[in-house]
């Protein structure tokens, strides 16, 4: 059986490209979406990228700003790619409006895989960090 990789926020630019590469290399992929209503966006991007079968892809509704479903997202995964962060397109009044959700989301993404026995978590930064 193929190894399974969790990719946070499959609708993001980096996340969607990670999913594409992982599927092309034979991995099972779980990806999180704040709303499953956005699933078709990911499927369209993957189709455009040449994916014709989605049997190795699973969507989990999980929001970086909420506790729900992170345990489900990490369950059965060998690896996790945390390539997303909650962002607000408006300039925050206080830096903590930006920093706290990112830190809390990262802690959720680190805790759930740890508890699920994931071998390795890879994290990237976010454009907002600039």
Secondary structure, DSSP 8 states (H G I E B T S, - for coil): ---EEEES-TTSHHHHHHHHHHHHTT-EEEEEES-GGGHHHHHHHHHHTT----TTEEEEE--TTS-TTHHHHHTT-SEEEE------SS--SSTHHHHHHHHHHHHHHHHHHHHHT-SEEEE---GGG-
